[in-house]
Amino acid sequence: MTTDRIVRIVAGLMIMLTLALAHFTGQMDMSKVSWLWLTAFIGLNLFQSGFTTFCPLDSILVKLGVRRAQ
């Protein structure tokens, strides 16, 4: 596993952990539709891309002609 993948996993996990802690301590209400669901989606996407190396934005950028890093 590369450092890039570990960073994605840890970043996604920390986003999800902070959202969960804020929700369960009563600082925010995730039962209502809000912009925080976008944050949750980004956290889950980061977490899963660390394991699977699949990122939707990466696929979109490649189709638009952006070169991948070496």
Secondary structure, 3 states (H helix, E strand, C coil): CCHHHHHHHHHHHHHHHHHHHHHHCCCCCCCCCCCHHHHHHHHHHHHHHHHHCCCHHHHHHHHCCCCCCC
